[in-house]
Amino acid sequence: MRAIYWDIVPVSSAEIPPAVSVVTLDITDDVCPMTFVRTRIALDRLPVDGVLVVLLTDGEPLENVPRSAAELGYRVDPPEPHPSGSGIWRITIRHQSQATSGG
């Protein structure tokens, strides 16, 4: 099932200020190149102070999505395994202008 969830704050070690718009994109059912196509659409719609949390699977998506977002100038936090332990990973993507400390 494909879904974009608005205003769901992820459980993450990345610091995200409470006033920031957080969008969670689940691309676990997609395959390359659609994994980054859907991510790119979500990034294009993301407000400058917004944060995109992407749920993805190991392999090509985990290699390509963070790299492609970084090449576009976004700041990509290191991948984290999803707490469910189901082989799903989570990456947090922000506009480069956002401070590392989250504020």
N, C-alpha and C positions, 0 to 999 in steps of 0.2 A: 504494500500500500504506500503510495507516494503522499507526502504531506509536508506542508510548511506550517510551522506553529509560530504564531506571533506572541510575544510577551511571555514566553516560558523561559525562566532563568535556569540555565544548566547547572548541574553540580560539577564544578570545575575548580581547579587550582588557580585558574586565571582570574585575576581581580577584575570585576565588572561593577562600576558604580551603579547604584540603584536607579538613577534617573536615565540610564541608557536603554535604548530600545534594543531588545535581544530577539533575534529571529533564529529559530531552529529549523534546519532543512534536513530531511531524512532522504538520503540517496542510496540507501542500502539495497534497494531492489533494482537499481540502475546499473548499466555497464558503460564503460568508456565507448564513445566520447560523451555520452549523455550525462555522465556524472559531472563533468565540468560545465557543460552547457547549462544545466539547471543551476549549478553553483554561480555561474557568471550572471545569469538572469537575476538571481537573488541578490548578488553583489551590486548590480546596476540599480536595483530598487532600494538598496540599503541607505538610510540617512547617513550623513557624514559622521555623526556621533554614534551610529549603530554598531552592533556586533552581530556577526553571523556565526552560528554554531552549526557545523555540518557533521551529521552522523553518516559514516561510510564504512565499507568493508576493507579488509586487508588486500594487498596486491596492487593492481594498477590504480584504483581510486585513491588509495592511501599514498601512493607515490606521486601521482599526477596532479591531483586537486590542490594540495598545499603548494607544490612547486609552481603551478600555473598561476595561482592567486598571488604568490610572492613576485613572480615575474611581471604581474600587472601593477605592482607597487603596494599591495596590501601587506599588512603585518600579520603573519601567521604564527600562532603559538604552537609549541610542539604537540604532536598528537598524544592523546590520552586514551587508554582503553576504557570503553564504556563500563560503568559499574556492574552491569548485568553479567559480565564475563562471557558474553555470547559471541565474541569475535568481532564485535562492532567497535569502531574507533570514533573519537570525537576530536574535531579540530575547531579552534576558535580563530576567526578572521576579523580583522579590524582595519579601518583606514589607517594608513601610515602616520597620519598626523596625531593620532591618539597616543597619549603618554603611556609608557610601559607600566607605570604604577596604577593605571586605570583611571586617571583623573586628569 
